[in-house]
Amino acid sequence: MPRKPTERTPAEQLKIKTKTCQRMQKEVSAYESEVLLNTSKLNTMISSSSDPYDIKAFKAVLAESVMMVPDSKGRLGKVVEDLRVFVETQGGVEGVKESEWWGVAMEILGEGETVEKKEETNVEGLEDGEAF
């Protein structure tokens, strides 16, 4: 028998959204470290003249890890934006700012802003067609 959907309080929604952001941050970090580790392993395999088939197979593993980094960053961006909208719309509701998760949410939103600023590429001063 299916469960009846329960109405969540805004404080509970804040907790869920904040924990989702934390989980996605952890996932992005895990994929980034996996790429670094696999790159190191691949370089070791190449330098030790491992079997070409093993190198080819490991390159495929590395390519999949590399592909997951922007995908997980995109999903992180979506959940952070969802949290930002929730905070803007529900921040004044009783019990939300008093929640233990309010501070965590504010930290996540602050980190999201610094990540967005870090990823912007400054193209001022470049000529048309010039690489950056």
Buried (B, 14 or more C-beta within 10 A) or exposed (E): EEEEEEEEBBBBBBBBBBEBBBEBBEBBEEBBEBBEEBEEEBEEBEEEEEEEEEEEEBBEEBEEBBEBBEEBBEBBBEBBEEBBEBBEEBBEEEEBBEBEBBEBBBEBBEEBEEBEEEEEEEEEEEEEEEEE
